[in-house]
Amino acid sequence: AGECVRWEQWTREDFMCMAGVLFLPSVWLRNLSWLSYFSAVGVLSSTLLLVGVVTTGFFPDSMPPSHHFCHGNCTGTQPTSPG
């Protein structure tokens, strides 16, 4: 059915198109002071990402693995081969 394309399958051209789609609206702004709001949103999202990574690092058992995204072994360890 609807299967997502993995990042590993993206080509350089795919990433370039995505970057163009993301940054193109910024050149349509008549008042460039609006870019400061985009910058503030970027700082906020980076801060929230850092808090999430640090929280997960210090408290690894606080966030169990999501079985929605994890197929099979969801313990966070690699399966070992017998022998």
Secondary structure as GFF3:
##gff-version 3
##sequence-region A 1 83
A	DSSP	three_ten_helix	7	9	.	.	.	ID=ss1
A	DSSP	alpha_helix	12	23	.	.	.	ID=ss2
A	DSSP	three_ten_helix	24	28	.	.	.	ID=ss3
A	DSSP	three_ten_helix	32	34	.	.	.	ID=ss4
A	DSSP	alpha_helix	35	58	.	.	.	ID=ss5
A	DSSP	three_ten_helix	60	62	.	.	.	ID=ss6
###
